[in-house]
Amino acid sequence: MFLRKKDVILFNGDSITDALRDRSDQYSLAGYSKSISEKLHHAAPEAGIVCYNRGVGGDTSAQLLSRFELELDEIRPTVVSLLIGVNDTWRRFDSNAPVPCRVFEKNLDAILALAKQYTDRVILLQPFLVDTDPQKRKFRKDLNPKIQAVNRIARKYGTDFVPLDGLFAEACCKTSPAELSYDGVHPTEKGHELIAEEWLKRAVLKID
């Protein structure tokens, strides 16, 4: 994926993207979105790339879909980055509100269809689970099919793609899982840096 001068990047998803951003500041960034923005500005301050974070903690794919068109219309992004899915699994265990994989995939398909109306440059990030909390290992049975659904949607739309579940698993072979996520879902600062670095490996600055 090429990044160009004056690009407008929209990061969206759930709490992993939200990362406790300041909701009162429309330009507030946090977590991996902040790291990506800082690295892009350092590499090419003259490019004038603007980043927005609209992640909302706790959101499922249905909740993202319900607000996504308004945010696209407001921000008019030239690049869209999406990370959603873990709450579609989590609600099964904390609220007895399971989201069937077919419903999740349908929602994600609709989200991508909306994004593609605004830009061909979309990057889809895999939901992931870090093996920090043994109590969350049961999530795998529900989450793994949803990860495969994300992979199918990425192929269908030809998006750029970050296979975070595998990348976190690889990182955990060399680093304690707790150093990457304190609860298996939410990244630590080091976990956010891993996401940012992998995102940037797939984005090439093309400044004419």
Residue pairs with C-beta under 8 A, 6 or more apart in sequence:
1 79
1 121
1 123
1 160
1 202
1 203
1 204
2 121
2 203
2 204
2 205
2 206
3 9
3 40
3 47
3 49
3 79
3 203
3 204
3 205
3 206
4 47
4 78
4 206
4 207
4 208
5 46
5 47
5 48
5 49
5 207
5 208
6 47
6 48
6 49
6 50
6 78
7 47
7 49
7 50
7 78
7 79
8 49
8 50
8 51
8 52
8 75
8 76
8 77
8 78
8 79
9 36
9 37
9 49
9 50
9 51
9 52
9 77
9 78
9 79
9 80
9 81
10 51
10 52
10 54
10 71
10 72
10 75
10 77
10 79
10 80
10 81
11 17
11 29
11 32
11 33
11 36
11 51
11 52
11 53
11 54
11 55
11 81
11 83
12 53
12 54
12 55
12 64
12 68
12 71
12 80
12 81
12 82
12 83
12 84
13 55
13 59
13 64
13 82
13 83
13 84
13 125
14 55
14 56
14 57
14 58
14 59
14 60
14 64
14 83
14 84
14 86
14 87
15 55
15 56
15 57
15 58
15 59
15 87
15 186
16 31
16 32
16 55
16 83
16 86
16 185
16 186
16 187
17 31
17 32
17 33
17 53
17 54
17 55
17 83
18 30
18 31
18 53
18 55
18 56
18 57
19 30
19 31
19 32
19 33
19 34
19 53
19 55
19 192
20 30
20 31
20 57
21 28
21 29
21 30
21 31
21 33
21 53
21 55
22 28
22 30
26 52
27 52
28 53
29 37
29 51
29 53
30 53
31 187
31 192
31 195
32 187
32 192
32 193
32 195
32 196
32 199
33 51
33 53
33 55
33 81
34 53
35 192
35 193
35 196
36 51
36 196
36 199
36 200
37 49
37 51
39 196
39 200
40 47
40 49
40 51
40 200
40 205
41 49
43 205
44 205
44 207
46 207
47 205
47 207
52 75
52 77
54 71
54 75
55 83
56 63
56 64
56 67
58 87
59 84
59 87
60 84
60 87
60 88
60 91
60 99
60 107
61 84
61 85
61 88
61 99
61 104
61 107
61 108
61 111
62 99
62 103
62 107
64 84
64 107
64 111
65 107
65 110
65 111
65 114
68 111
68 114
68 115
69 114
72 80
72 114
72 115
72 117
72 118
76 118
77 118
77 119
78 118
78 119
78 121
79 119
79 121
79 122
79 123
80 115
80 118
80 119
80 121
80 122
80 123
81 122
81 123
81 125
81 199
82 111
82 112
82 115
82 122
82 123
82 124
82 125
83 124
83 125
83 126
83 127
83 164
84 108
84 111
84 127
85 104
85 108
85 126
85 127
85 143
85 146
85 147
85 150
86 127
86 128
86 129
86 143
86 185
88 99
88 104
88 146
89 99
89 127
89 139
89 142
89 143
89 146
90 139
90 185
91 97
91 98
91 99
92 98
92 99
92 142
93 138
93 139
98 142
101 145
101 146
101 149
104 146
104 149
105 146
105 149
105 152
105 153
108 149
108 150
108 153
109 153
109 156
112 122
112 124
112 153
112 156
112 157
112 159
115 122
116 122
116 157
121 160
122 157
122 159
122 160
123 159
123 160
123 161
123 162
123 199
123 202
123 203
124 150
124 153
124 154
124 157
124 159
124 160
124 161
124 162
125 161
125 162
125 164
125 195
125 199
126 147
126 150
126 151
126 161
126 162
126 163
126 164
126 165
126 166
127 143
127 146
127 147
127 150
127 164
127 165
128 147
128 164
128 165
128 167
128 168
129 136
129 139
129 140
129 143
129 165
129 168
129 184
129 185
130 168
130 172
130 177
130 180
130 181
130 184
130 185
130 187
130 191
131 137
131 172
131 177
131 184
132 177
132 178
132 180
132 181
132 182
132 183
132 184
133 183
133 184
136 183
136 184
136 185
139 184
147 165
151 161
151 163
153 159
154 161
160 202
160 203
161 202
162 195
162 198
162 199
162 202
164 195
164 198
167 194
167 198
168 180
168 181
168 191
168 194
171 180
171 194
172 180
175 190
177 184
178 188
179 188
179 190
179 191
180 187
180 188
180 190
180 191
180 194
181 187
181 188
181 191
182 188
187 194
187 195
